Amino acid sequence: MNFGNDVPAVDAAEVPEGAYLLDVREQYEWDAGHAPDAVHIPMGELNDRAAEIPRDRDIFVVCRSGMRSAQVTIALNQAGWTARNVDGGMKRWAEAARPLDGHADAPPHIA
């Protein structure tokens, strides 16, 4: 699916330090590896948990590869948030050597 130029995006390497990073992946993906300061709200829970997302900050939305997060970015922007898709998702995040946290049982990785 191609979202064209309708989705504001930023490369994972360019997400600012301390940004509000919204991870919309499933629980097992989050458990495998995630950005240390990310907020986890799975895409399927977004409608019920939207009030948890601040309206006074730019929102950087991430998933595994950038597809789900693009859909969420569009929805958030249409609902009045200022959101940007993290292009390439957590796969690109890891490639850019950005920090990852996960369970202590195994090294963090992108599932």
C-alpha positions, 0 to 999 in steps of 0.5 A: 500500500502506498500512502504517497505524500499524504503522510508526514514522515521522518526517518527513524534516524531523525526522530528527536531525542525525547520525542513522544514516540507512539509504538502501535505494534502488537504486544509480542512485537513490543516485548521483543524490542522497542525504543526505551522511551516509547509509549505502547498503544497497539493499533487495535486499542487506539480508539479506546486509548486515544485520550492518553496521547497528548495534544500539545506535543508532536507525535511520532508514530512507529510500527514494524515497517511503517505501514500500520503507523502510516494509517495511525498517523493519518487518523491522528492528524485527521482527529487534530493531533500533529503526527508524523510517521516513522518511515521504515518503522522499527526495522529502520530504527534498529538499522540506524543503531537507535537504542532498543529495550526488551525482555531480560530473557533475550537480547532486544530484536525487531519481531 
